[in-house]
Amino acid sequence: MRKAKSKILSKTALAAFTAACRRAGGKIVFTNGCFDILHAGHVGILEFSRSKGDVLILGLNTDASVRRLNKAPNRPINKQADRALVCAALEAVDAVCFFNEDTPYNLIKSIKPDVLVKGGDYKAGEIVGREFAKKVIIFPLLKGRSTTNTICKIQR
């Protein structure tokens, strides 16, 4: 667990991390989301994102920002510390940083990633922070894979 915890960075630590990556000539990729109950769609976008560069930074919604998304009254299921630890333990993820705003705009602005990846439920022109990335890529959603679907299956 120690290795995974070391990948969970404050915004200040993330700034130092990205600066070091850039000095080393690394290509920085960013994606974001709630990542509440991890499923194949999450793993797919994370592995795809990581394949587009040298370093993958995951912007993770805080519990408060998840609640503001109005996904469901009981969301998130897993608390932010747990969600961050699970995501950080994945090989594809190099760093996890929380954002408490409704969107990751400020986090993307501070990182200025080489590549910004979002899921197929977005259109390129709708992607927040796209003006700070050199390239925006849409990852096609895996049909039927979502936290909401998983919760519905469990409830049935």
Buried (B, 14 or more C-beta within 10 A) or exposed (E): EEEBEEBBBEEEEBBEBBEEBBEEEBBBBBBBBBBBBBBEBBBBBBBBBBEBBBBBBBBBBBBEBBBEEEBBEEBBBBEBEEBBBBBBBBEBBBBBBBBEBEBBBBBBEBBBBBBBBBBEEBEEEEBBBBEBBEBBBBBEBBEEBBBEBBBEEEEE
